[in-house]
Amino acid sequence: MGRKTAASTAKGKEKRQQRKEEQQRISQAMTVVAEANKLDDPLEPFPVFKRFCKNGLDATLFVKKCMKLEENIRQWAFNLTKRNMQLKYEQCSWGWSDEKKLEELMDDAAWYLVAKSNEGALLGFSHFRFDVDEGTEVLYCYELQLDPSVQRKGLGKFMMQVLELIAFKNNMRKVVLTVLKNNQYSRFFKAINYELDESSPVDDEDESYPYEILSKFNKRLAPPVTVKSNSNGHCCSGHGHHH
Ligand SMILES: CC(C)(COP(=O)(O)OP(=O)(O)OC[C@H]1O[C@@H](n2cnc3c(N)ncnc32)[C@H](O)[C@@H]1OP(=O)(O)O)[C@@H](O)C(=O)NCCC(=O)NCCS
């Protein structure tokens, strides 16, 4: 028991104050995320970015919430993800599950950026979400998948630029994604200036992680204040996103 000293009371007060500020930050972040999720078309302010015409590709881009996406597009998004990623998941501790990937892709919170050719062929997509991650408002890129026939023509880079525009216009503090270390395409994200995020897990003697978390900051806003949690990371490619 004992009596509290003046110093320990002050410490308790400081802690309570800190906790209060943290809660306020999180609730502010949740408000910003909720606003973004109310949008109908996040691409509307950027008409120039609705078309990609380069290296023999002529594509139209649009953004929709998963719930509003046509069934054939949903099916295609799953099939393409499976085709591009299954083997990579199976080669690491994640493993592949059709059910888990479908559940993740079809979540009510999922948004889609889709690229389509003029002939109507589906070329690539990103599954992203506006979310609070470690106390910070972020655009989390869960998936960026291009049909193998259109890779390495600049479309992936363009689509990431579109996600950044959408994120920063809507006051997200960073764009975050998870890449598998065994995926050669993680070099793509480094090439377009994504850097190791502070939430990325660090290997030690007991555990090594098959993935890393990369991010790009919104330069217009102050650096995010992170709230530590034992987060598992989301994924541009994995099941690690369940908090
Ligand atoms: C990864 C992916 C999205 C990249 O999109 P992309 O349109 O093919 O890439 P870009 O043409 O925009 O590449 C931009 C730059 O990134 C780098 N890059 C892209 N692919 C690369 C690769 N496989 N290896 C090394 N660097 C690569 C290059 O520097 C490239 O510039 P350059 O072509 O002028 O040299 C696409 O290839 C893809 O869908 N891959 C399969 C799925 C996947 O692994 N997704 C990522 C994890 S979710």
The ligand as an SDF file (V2000), in Angstrom:
LIG
                    3D

 48 50  0  0  0  0  0  0  0  0999 V2000
    4.9330   -5.2280  -59.2330 C   0  0  0  0  0  0  0  0  0  0  0  0
    4.0820   -4.5780  -60.3070 C   0  0  0  0  0  0  0  0  0  0  0  0
    2.8240   -4.0030  -59.6710 C   0  0  0  0  0  0  0  0  0  0  0  0
    4.9130   -3.4250  -60.9300 C   0  0  0  0  0  0  0  0  0  0  0  0
    4.1980   -2.7300  -61.9210 O   0  0  0  0  0  0  0  0  0  0  0  0
    4.8100   -2.5530  -63.3870 P   0  0  0  0  0  0  0  0  0  0  0  0
    3.8740   -1.7470  -64.1910 O   0  0  0  0  0  0  0  0  0  0  0  0
    5.1900   -3.8900  -63.9020 O   0  0  0  0  0  0  0  0  0  0  0  0
    6.1430   -1.7320  -63.0710 O   0  0  0  0  0  0  0  0  0  0  0  0
    6.6320   -0.3540  -63.7620 P   0  0  0  0  0  0  0  0  0  0  0  0
    6.7760   -0.5750  -65.2230 O   0  0  0  0  0  0  0  0  0  0  0  0
    5.7490    0.7550  -63.3430 O   0  0  0  0  0  0  0  0  0  0  0  0
    8.0680   -0.2250  -63.0850 O   0  0  0  0  0  0  0  0  0  0  0  0
    8.5930    0.9700  -62.5470 C   0  0  0  0  0  0  0  0  0  0  0  0
   10.0130    0.6990  -62.0720 C   0  0  0  0  0  0  0  0  0  0  0  0
   10.0330   -0.2450  -61.0180 O   0  0  0  0  0  0  0  0  0  0  0  0
   11.1660   -1.1230  -61.1400 C   0  0  0  0  0  0  0  0  0  0  0  0
   10.6860   -2.5100  -61.3620 N   0  0  0  0  0  0  0  0  0  0  0  0
    9.4750   -2.9130  -61.8140 C   0  0  0  0  0  0  0  0  0  0  0  0
    9.3890   -4.2520  -61.8710 N   0  0  0  0  0  0  0  0  0  0  0  0
   10.5690   -4.7210  -61.4350 C   0  0  0  0  0  0  0  0  0  0  0  0
   11.1120   -6.0120  -61.2710 C   0  0  0  0  0  0  0  0  0  0  0  0
   10.4040   -7.0950  -61.5520 N   0  0  0  0  0  0  0  0  0  0  0  0
   12.3770   -6.1310  -60.8090 N   0  0  0  0  0  0  0  0  0  0  0  0
   13.1070   -5.0340  -60.5290 C   0  0  0  0  0  0  0  0  0  0  0  0
   12.6570   -3.7820  -60.6680 N   0  0  0  0  0  0  0  0  0  0  0  0
   11.4090   -3.6140  -61.1160 C   0  0  0  0  0  0  0  0  0  0  0  0
   11.9610   -0.6170  -62.3280 C   0  0  0  0  0  0  0  0  0  0  0  0
   12.8970    0.3100  -61.8400 O   0  0  0  0  0  0  0  0  0  0  0  0
   10.8960    0.0710  -63.1370 C   0  0  0  0  0  0  0  0  0  0  0  0
   11.3980    1.0830  -63.9640 O   0  0  0  0  0  0  0  0  0  0  0  0
   11.9980    0.6850  -65.4350 P   0  0  0  0  0  0  0  0  0  0  0  0
   11.0300   -0.2720  -66.0770 O   0  0  0  0  0  0  0  0  0  0  0  0
   12.0610    2.0070  -66.1230 O   0  0  0  0  0  0  0  0  0  0  0  0
   13.3090    0.0480  -65.1440 O   0  0  0  0  0  0  0  0  0  0  0  0
    3.6770   -5.5540  -61.4180 C   0  0  0  0  0  0  0  0  0  0  0  0
    4.8000   -6.0090  -62.0890 O   0  0  0  0  0  0  0  0  0  0  0  0
    2.9040   -6.7550  -60.8950 C   0  0  0  0  0  0  0  0  0  0  0  0
    1.6760   -6.7340  -60.8560 O   0  0  0  0  0  0  0  0  0  0  0  0
    3.5980   -7.8530  -60.5020 N   0  0  0  0  0  0  0  0  0  0  0  0
    2.9930   -9.0620  -59.9930 C   0  0  0  0  0  0  0  0  0  0  0  0
    2.2490   -8.8940  -58.7010 C   0  0  0  0  0  0  0  0  0  0  0  0
    3.0950   -8.3760  -57.5450 C   0  0  0  0  0  0  0  0  0  0  0  0
    4.1130   -8.9300  -57.2030 O   0  0  0  0  0  0  0  0  0  0  0  0
    2.6080   -7.2840  -56.9280 N   0  0  0  0  0  0  0  0  0  0  0  0
    3.3110   -6.6180  -55.8400 C   0  0  0  0  0  0  0  0  0  0  0  0
    3.0080   -7.1710  -54.5210 C   0  0  0  0  0  0  0  0  0  0  0  0
    1.3430   -6.8840  -54.0260 S   0  0  0  0  0  0  0  0  0  0  0  0
  1  2  1  0
  2  3  1  0
  2  4  1  0
  2 36  1  0
  4  5  1  0
  5  6  1  0
  6  7  2  0
  6  8  1  0
  6  9  1  0
  9 10  1  0
 10 11  2  0
 10 12  1  0
 10 13  1  0
 13 14  1  0
 14 15  1  0
 15 16  1  0
 15 30  1  0
 16 17  1  0
 17 18  1  0
 17 28  1  0
 18 19  1  0
 18 27  1  0
 19 20  2  0
 20 21  1  0
 21 22  1  0
 21 27  2  0
 22 23  1  0
 22 24  2  0
 24 25  1  0
 25 26  2  0
 26 27  1  0
 28 29  1  0
 28 30  1  0
 30 31  1  0
 31 32  1  0
 32 33  2  0
 32 34  1  0
 32 35  1  0
 36 37  1  0
 36 38  1  0
 38 39  2  0
 38 40  1  0
 40 41  1  0
 41 42  1  0
 42 43  1  0
 43 44  2  0
 43 45  1  0
 45 46  1  0
 46 47  1  0
 47 48  1  0
M  END
$$$$
